Amino acid sequence: MSKISRRNFLQKSAITTAGTMCVPFFLKAWEKSPNLFQSNGRRLVIIQFSGGNDGLNTMIPFEDDLYYSNRPNIAIAKKNVTKLNAYQGFNPAMSSLKNLYDSGDLAIVNSVGYPDPDRSHFRSMDIWHTASNANEYLSTGWLGRYLDKQCDDCQTHQIIEVDDSVSLALKGKQRSGFAVSDPNRLYHSINAPISKALVHHHHGHDHDENVSYLYKVLANTASSADYLFQQSKIYKSSVEYPQSSIGKDLKQVAELIISGSNTEVYYVTLGGFDTHANQKPQQERLLKAYAESVSAFVKDLKANDKWKDTLIMNFSEFGRRVKENGSRGTDHGAANNLYLMGGSLKKAGFYNNAPNLANLNKGDLAFEVDFRRVYADVLKSWLKVDDKMVLGSQFKPLGIV
């Protein structure tokens, strides 16, 4: 085999796709020392809106005339808004989350973004995933670096992405998150005769370093698949979740949390928010599925005394432009709103005022809160790690969690 890097070798290997390669060290030692991995009991659930969700039609500034004059066709009528305070309220498709706001389990941060915003989906998402500056390109994600900083020879802190591949946010230099869309399917796939034969073939044979590394990855993936499969059988939810992708994903996450899985971070993605045309029906369908799924998720966790130890963070790579376009949609924008939900928030409700629609940045909402301040809060206060070491710079935590 030619001398290529492990990273390139694994990227070119078919066996590393579809959730089978994600974490070289994930949970392998658990088999030998099950008492080694005692987490602090807290769970972080990240929900990513891919495509650039229109925050102005999600959290509506219903008392701002500029909102209605800029959006004559797609604005949400004031009478239909699920009002949260005297100025802002939810899109009616998200009305099922109002009880979280009323009970002090929801925090809303307006005008979140970063300096020199990029309107490219891919670049802006990379910036959010890596916590980089707009002119900086990093190969590791903020959660991947969290894993790197927290573990030397152990796997105390683990991250699962409910998908078939790992996002950049979860990739570190030494460790990465583990992607699995279906523990049952992964378990049976990894235990197929060909996979088991590959694992057993490695023992007692000398191989090229890259080949040996791939065998190690496969063996560790088999261990992870077995662990998650066994955990997924412990608790089966009786709560009714929506039959949507986000509903199925959050049900799976709830079942793993309630079963006692030592995973600390779960990463879930809901796509479809690139609403350049006919935005209202598409966005409202997605928001309704999201809100009802989160409501079922919270109900599930509360019934099993897990809500107070769970934090949900919801974000999108950017918002949309303030003025609607000619296709009853909106184009790529900049700043957006972000939500934190949990049973132990220090500061609930609105963190700051609604965006100022009279003071735009080239037609976009001007950012007021750097998204890395949110990360700093989550890292320092919830995950109990040195946020500066992970983020590379000091950002003032918001004090929400």
Backbone torsions as a table, in degrees:
resi	resn	phi	psi	omega
1	MET	NA	136.2	179.3
2	SER	-66.0	159.3	-178.0
3	LYS	-79.3	94.1	176.3
4	ILE	-120.9	161.2	-177.8
5	SER	-70.8	156.8	176.1
6	ARG	-57.6	-41.8	-178.4
7	ARG	-59.5	-49.1	-179.5
8	ASN	-66.1	-38.2	179.2
9	PHE	-60.9	-45.2	-177.7
10	LEU	-70.2	-35.8	179.3
11	GLN	-65.6	-30.3	-177.8
12	LYS	-89.2	-4.7	-176.4
13	SER	-93.0	127.4	-176.7
14	ALA	-61.8	-29.7	-175.0
15	ILE	-70.8	-11.4	-179.0
16	THR	-88.0	1.2	-178.2
17	THR	-96.9	177.3	174.2
18	ALA	55.1	37.1	172.2
19	GLY	85.3	0.9	-178.1
20	THR	-86.3	-28.8	175.2
21	MET	-113.6	121.3	174.9
22	CYS	-151.9	-35.2	-173.4
23	VAL	-139.0	110.5	179.6
24	PRO	-62.7	-28.7	-173.4
25	PHE	-118.2	10.3	-168.5
26	PHE	-70.6	112.4	170.2
27	LEU	66.4	5.1	-177.2
28	LYS	-61.4	-44.5	-176.3
29	ALA	-70.2	-15.0	179.3
30	TRP	-57.1	-34.4	-179.5
31	GLU	-62.0	-35.3	-175.8
32	LYS	-87.1	-32.2	-175.3
33	SER	-141.9	77.9	-173.7
34	PRO	-63.3	-19.5	-179.2
35	ASN	-87.3	-3.9	-176.4
36	LEU	-69.8	-31.0	-170.8
37	PHE	-105.8	81.4	176.6
38	GLN	-104.9	105.3	-178.2
39	SER	-77.4	171.0	179.2
40	ASN	-80.3	3.0	176.4
41	GLY	86.8	-8.1	-179.8
42	ARG	-87.9	147.2	179.9
43	ARG	-128.7	138.0	174.4
44	LEU	-113.6	126.8	177.9
45	VAL	-117.3	116.6	-179.7
46	ILE	-103.7	127.8	177.1
47	ILE	-115.4	116.7	-178.2
48	GLN	-101.1	124.8	172.1
49	PHE	-90.3	108.0	-178.8
50	SER	-91.8	138.3	179.1
51	GLY	114.3	-11.6	-179.8
52	GLY	87.0	80.0	-179.3
53	ASN	-66.9	139.4	177.6
54	ASP	-77.2	98.9	-177.3
55	GLY	-65.8	-30.1	-178.7
56	LEU	-69.1	-26.6	175.9
57	ASN	-99.1	8.3	173.3
58	THR	-102.8	-50.3	174.7
59	MET	-114.3	98.4	-166.9
60	ILE	-87.8	126.4	174.1
61	PRO	-83.1	76.1	-166.4
62	PHE	-69.3	-9.3	176.8
63	GLU	-100.7	5.4	-177.8
64	ASP	-100.1	112.7	-179.7
65	ASP	-62.0	-29.7	-179.6
66	LEU	-65.1	-30.1	176.9
67	TYR	-62.1	-45.7	-177.6
68	TYR	-74.8	-34.7	179.9
69	SER	-71.6	-28.9	178.0
70	ASN	-82.5	-15.0	-175.5
71	ARG	-135.9	65.3	-176.0
72	PRO	-63.8	-23.4	-176.4
73	ASN	-106.4	-26.2	-172.3
74	ILE	-115.8	-2.9	179.5
75	ALA	-63.3	148.8	176.2
76	ILE	-86.1	123.0	-177.9
77	ALA	-59.0	140.8	-177.8
78	LYS	-54.4	-39.3	-176.8
79	LYS	-66.7	-19.8	-177.6
80	ASN	-96.6	-9.3	-177.0
81	VAL	-69.9	137.4	171.5
82	THR	-83.3	95.2	-170.1
83	LYS	-71.2	133.7	178.6
84	LEU	-108.1	-35.2	172.2
85	ASN	-142.3	-163.4	-174.3
86	ALA	-76.4	-4.6	-172.1
87	TYR	-131.6	-30.6	-176.5
88	GLN	-130.0	154.1	177.4
89	GLY	-160.5	166.8	-178.9
90	PHE	-72.1	148.0	160.6
91	ASN	-52.2	136.8	-176.4
92	PRO	-57.2	-22.5	178.0
93	ALA	-66.2	-16.4	-178.6
94	MET	-106.4	17.2	-175.7
95	SER	-59.5	-25.2	-178.8
96	SER	-67.4	-11.7	178.9
97	LEU	-94.0	-3.2	-177.4
98	LYS	-61.3	-34.0	-179.7
99	ASN	-63.9	-28.3	175.8
100	LEU	-67.4	-40.2	176.7
101	TYR	-64.2	-45.7	-177.4
102	ASP	-64.3	-30.9	-178.0
103	SER	-90.4	2.0	178.6
104	GLY	79.5	24.0	-178.6
105	ASP	-107.7	12.7	-178.3
106	LEU	-136.5	130.5	174.6
107	ALA	-119.1	136.2	-178.3
108	ILE	-118.4	124.3	178.2
109	VAL	-111.9	117.6	179.3
110	ASN	-88.1	157.7	170.7
111	SER	55.8	48.7	178.3
112	VAL	-90.8	136.6	178.9
113	GLY	-175.9	-144.2	-179.6
114	TYR	-159.1	160.0	180.0
115	PRO	-63.5	148.2	178.4
116	ASP	52.4	60.3	-174.3
117	PRO	-61.8	148.4	179.1
118	ASP	-110.9	131.9	-176.7
119	ARG	-90.7	3.8	175.8
120	SER	-80.0	131.1	177.2
121	HIS	-53.8	-49.7	-172.1
122	PHE	-68.4	-44.9	-178.1
123	ARG	-69.7	-43.5	-179.4
124	SER	-64.6	-39.2	177.7
125	MET	-65.5	-38.3	175.8
126	ASP	-59.7	-40.7	179.9
127	ILE	-63.4	-44.7	177.4
128	TRP	-65.3	-40.2	-177.6
129	HIS	-69.1	-37.3	-176.2
130	THR	-96.3	-12.4	-175.2
131	ALA	60.9	37.7	-178.8
132	SER	-92.0	171.0	168.1
133	ASN	-76.9	164.1	-176.9
134	ALA	-63.5	-27.4	-178.9
135	ASN	-102.0	16.8	-175.5
136	GLU	-120.6	137.2	-178.4
137	TYR	-118.3	116.6	-178.3
138	LEU	-115.4	150.5	-179.6
139	SER	-101.1	-2.4	178.7
140	THR	-120.7	149.4	179.8
141	GLY	-93.8	164.1	-176.3
142	TRP	-66.5	-35.1	178.2
143	LEU	-77.6	-32.9	174.2
144	GLY	-63.1	-41.1	177.8
145	ARG	-68.2	-32.1	174.5
146	TYR	-59.3	-45.5	177.2
147	LEU	-62.3	-44.3	179.5
148	ASP	-58.6	-42.0	-176.7
149	LYS	-73.2	-29.0	-173.1
150	GLN	-89.0	-18.7	-174.0
151	CYS	-127.7	134.2	170.5
152	ASP	-101.9	-67.5	-179.7
153	ASP	-116.3	9.2	-175.1
154	CYS	-120.5	179.1	176.9
155	GLN	-129.3	46.5	-175.4
156	THR	-62.0	-38.0	-176.5
157	HIS	-113.8	122.3	-177.6
158	GLN	-123.9	154.4	-179.5
159	ILE	-132.0	133.0	177.0
160	ILE	-117.7	130.6	170.8
161	GLU	-103.9	126.3	-179.7
162	VAL	-82.4	83.5	-175.8
163	ASP	-169.7	-177.8	178.6
164	ASP	-98.2	-3.5	177.7
165	SER	-148.6	159.6	-175.5
166	VAL	-92.5	131.3	176.6
167	SER	-73.6	159.2	179.0
168	LEU	-57.7	-33.2	-179.2
169	ALA	-55.6	-28.7	-173.2
170	LEU	-98.5	2.9	-175.2
171	LYS	-97.9	122.1	175.4
172	GLY	-109.5	-176.2	177.6
173	LYS	-75.9	-39.1	-176.9
174	GLN	-106.0	-31.7	-175.2
175	ARG	-138.8	156.0	179.0
176	SER	-142.2	167.8	176.5
177	GLY	-70.2	171.2	-177.7
178	PHE	-115.5	126.0	-178.3
179	ALA	-98.3	129.8	175.3
180	VAL	-152.8	122.3	179.4
181	SER	-91.5	-23.5	-179.0
182	ASP	-153.5	105.0	-177.9
183	PRO	-55.9	-36.2	-178.8
184	ASN	-67.2	-45.6	-179.9
185	ARG	-65.7	-41.9	179.1
186	LEU	-63.1	-42.1	-179.0
187	TYR	-60.1	-47.3	-178.0
188	HIS	-72.2	-29.6	177.0
189	SER	-68.0	-46.1	-177.2
190	ILE	-72.8	-20.0	178.4
191	ASN	-98.3	11.4	174.0
192	ALA	-64.5	152.0	-176.3
193	PRO	-51.7	-41.8	-177.4
194	ILE	-66.5	-38.9	179.3
195	SER	-67.4	-43.8	179.8
196	LYS	-64.7	-37.3	179.4
197	ALA	-64.8	-38.8	178.2
198	LEU	-63.2	-43.1	179.7
199	VAL	-62.9	-47.4	-177.5
200	HIS	-69.3	-29.8	-179.4
201	HIS	-64.2	-29.6	-176.8
202	HIS	-66.1	-36.5	-175.8
203	HIS	-66.2	129.1	176.5
204	GLY	83.4	8.6	179.8
205	HIS	-122.6	146.3	174.5
206	ASP	-94.5	132.3	-177.1
207	HIS	-133.5	161.9	168.4
208	ASP	-54.1	150.2	-176.3
209	GLU	-55.6	-43.7	-178.9
210	ASN	-66.4	-39.2	178.5
211	VAL	-65.7	-42.2	178.2
212	SER	-61.1	-38.9	179.4
213	TYR	-64.5	-40.9	178.9
214	LEU	-63.9	-40.8	176.7
215	TYR	-61.4	-39.7	179.7
216	LYS	-64.5	-42.0	177.1
217	VAL	-59.3	-45.8	-178.5
218	LEU	-63.1	-42.3	179.5
219	ALA	-64.0	-42.1	179.4
220	ASN	-68.5	-34.7	176.5
221	THR	-65.2	-38.9	177.1
222	ALA	-61.4	-40.7	177.9
223	SER	-63.4	-43.1	179.7
224	SER	-64.7	-43.3	-179.4
225	ALA	-60.5	-41.7	179.6
226	ASP	-65.6	-44.0	-179.6
227	TYR	-61.2	-48.8	-177.7
228	LEU	-67.3	-36.4	177.7
229	PHE	-63.0	-44.0	179.2
230	GLN	-66.4	-40.5	179.3
231	GLN	-65.0	-38.2	-176.6
232	SER	-67.0	-16.7	-179.8
233	LYS	-89.9	-11.6	-174.1
234	ILE	-70.8	-44.2	-177.4
235	TYR	-130.0	127.3	174.4
236	LYS	-116.6	119.5	-174.1
237	SER	-68.3	141.1	173.6
238	SER	-102.3	-0.8	178.3
239	VAL	-74.0	141.3	-180.0
240	GLU	-84.2	113.6	176.9
241	TYR	-101.4	152.3	174.4
242	PRO	-60.7	147.3	179.2
243	GLN	-86.2	49.3	177.8
244	SER	-112.0	169.9	179.8
245	SER	-61.3	-43.2	-179.9
246	ILE	-68.5	-34.1	177.5
247	GLY	-65.2	-44.9	179.1
248	LYS	-65.7	-39.5	-179.7
249	ASP	-66.0	-45.2	-178.6
250	LEU	-70.3	-31.0	175.0
251	LYS	-63.8	-41.9	178.3
252	GLN	-63.4	-42.5	178.4
253	VAL	-62.6	-44.9	179.5
254	ALA	-59.7	-42.4	-178.6
255	GLU	-64.7	-38.0	178.0
256	LEU	-69.7	-41.7	178.6
257	ILE	-61.9	-49.0	-175.8
258	ILE	-69.2	-28.3	178.9
259	SER	-71.9	-14.3	179.5
260	GLY	98.7	15.9	177.0
261	SER	-56.1	139.1	-179.5
262	ASN	-84.8	11.7	172.6
263	THR	-65.0	135.8	-177.2
264	GLU	-102.4	-27.5	-177.6
265	VAL	-129.2	131.4	175.5
266	TYR	-118.4	136.4	-175.7
267	TYR	-122.7	121.6	-175.8
268	VAL	-127.7	141.0	-179.0
269	THR	-122.3	136.9	171.6
270	LEU	-121.9	116.7	-177.5
271	GLY	-99.7	178.9	175.3
272	GLY	104.8	10.3	-173.2
273	PHE	-92.6	10.9	179.1
274	ASP	-85.3	77.4	-167.1
275	THR	-95.9	73.6	179.3
276	HIS	-77.8	-21.9	-178.0
277	ALA	-141.2	145.2	178.5
278	ASN	46.7	53.2	-171.7
279	GLN	-64.8	-44.1	-168.2
280	LYS	-54.7	-53.5	-177.7
281	PRO	-65.1	-38.3	-178.8
282	GLN	-67.8	-48.0	-179.1
283	GLN	-65.7	-41.5	-178.5
284	GLU	-65.6	-34.7	175.9
285	ARG	-63.4	-44.0	179.6
286	LEU	-67.0	-44.2	-179.2
287	LEU	-65.1	-36.9	178.8
288	LYS	-65.2	-45.1	178.3
289	ALA	-61.7	-42.8	179.0
290	TYR	-61.9	-53.4	-174.9
291	ALA	-63.1	-43.2	-178.8
292	GLU	-69.8	-31.9	177.4
293	SER	-70.1	-43.0	177.7
294	VAL	-64.1	-40.0	178.2
295	SER	-60.2	-43.7	178.0
296	ALA	-65.3	-40.3	179.0
297	PHE	-59.9	-48.1	179.5
298	VAL	-63.4	-42.5	177.7
299	LYS	-58.1	-43.9	179.5
300	ASP	-61.2	-48.6	-177.4
301	LEU	-67.8	-39.4	178.6
302	LYS	-62.7	-41.3	-178.9
303	ALA	-64.9	-20.4	-178.5
304	ASN	-115.2	20.0	175.6
305	ASP	55.7	42.8	179.0
306	LYS	-117.7	-6.6	-173.4
307	TRP	-68.9	-39.7	-176.7
308	LYS	-65.6	-18.6	-180.0
309	ASP	-105.3	16.9	-178.4
310	THR	-122.3	138.3	176.3
311	LEU	-126.6	130.0	176.0
312	ILE	-107.7	131.8	172.4
313	MET	-120.4	128.2	-176.1
314	ASN	-122.5	125.8	-178.0
315	PHE	-146.3	168.3	172.0
316	SER	-136.8	158.4	-171.6
317	GLU	-68.3	-26.6	171.5
318	PHE	-165.5	169.3	175.1
319	GLY	-92.3	-160.6	179.5
320	ARG	-117.5	165.5	178.5
321	ARG	-66.3	152.4	-175.2
322	VAL	-67.6	-42.4	-177.3
323	LYS	-85.3	132.3	177.7
324	GLU	-66.8	157.9	177.8
325	ASN	-93.6	-171.7	-176.6
326	GLY	-81.6	2.6	-177.7
327	SER	-115.1	24.1	-177.5
328	ARG	56.3	39.3	176.7
329	GLY	-139.2	-165.3	178.8
330	THR	-138.4	151.7	-179.9
331	ASP	-102.0	172.9	-174.3
332	HIS	-58.6	134.5	-179.1
333	GLY	-123.0	-140.4	-174.6
334	ALA	-135.9	-99.9	-173.6
335	ALA	-64.8	158.1	-173.7
336	ASN	-152.6	173.6	173.0
337	ASN	-96.0	158.3	-176.5
338	LEU	-138.7	144.5	-176.2
339	TYR	-120.1	140.0	171.1
340	LEU	-123.2	130.6	-178.2
341	MET	-131.4	140.7	178.2
342	GLY	177.0	167.1	-178.7
343	GLY	-88.8	3.5	-177.3
344	SER	-136.2	33.5	-179.6
345	LEU	-67.5	140.1	175.4
346	LYS	-82.3	-29.9	-179.3
347	LYS	-138.1	111.3	-178.8
348	ALA	-104.3	174.9	179.9
349	GLY	81.1	-154.0	-178.0
350	PHE	-83.0	124.6	178.9
351	TYR	-73.3	-35.8	-177.7
352	ASN	-146.8	177.8	-176.6
353	ASN	-72.4	164.9	175.6
354	ALA	-62.9	154.3	179.3
355	PRO	-60.7	147.3	-179.4
356	ASN	-87.2	104.6	-176.6
357	LEU	-77.6	-6.3	176.4
358	ALA	-93.1	-5.1	-178.4
359	ASN	-130.1	77.8	-175.4
360	LEU	-97.4	160.8	176.7
361	ASN	-109.3	95.6	-178.9
362	LYS	55.5	41.1	178.5
363	GLY	87.6	-0.6	-180.0
364	ASP	-110.5	158.9	172.0
365	LEU	-64.2	133.7	177.9
366	ALA	-79.5	135.0	-179.7
367	PHE	-77.5	143.6	176.6
368	GLU	-118.1	-30.2	-176.5
369	VAL	-118.4	118.3	176.8
370	ASP	-68.3	130.5	-176.8
371	PHE	-59.8	-23.5	-179.8
372	ARG	-72.6	-16.3	171.8
373	ARG	-70.2	-33.4	174.9
374	VAL	-66.6	-46.9	178.1
375	TYR	-58.2	-43.0	-179.7
376	ALA	-59.7	-40.9	178.7
377	ASP	-63.6	-45.9	-179.1
378	VAL	-64.8	-44.8	-178.4
379	LEU	-66.1	-49.0	-174.7
380	LYS	-74.5	-47.7	-170.9
381	SER	-90.2	-29.1	-176.4
382	TRP	-102.4	-49.7	-178.7
383	LEU	-87.3	-9.1	174.3
384	LYS	58.7	52.5	179.1
385	VAL	-131.1	159.7	177.8
386	ASP	-69.3	104.1	-174.9
387	ASP	-64.7	-34.7	-179.4
388	LYS	-65.5	-38.0	178.6
389	MET	-64.2	-35.6	-179.3
390	VAL	-78.1	-45.3	-174.9
391	LEU	-83.7	-19.0	178.5
392	GLY	86.2	-13.3	177.4
393	SER	-146.3	165.9	-179.8
394	GLN	-90.4	124.5	174.6
395	PHE	-125.1	135.3	-176.2
396	LYS	-72.0	118.8	178.5
397	PRO	-60.9	151.3	-177.5
398	LEU	-73.9	-27.1	-177.3
399	GLY	84.4	17.4	179.5
400	ILE	-81.2	-39.8	-179.1
401	VAL	-111.7	NA	NA
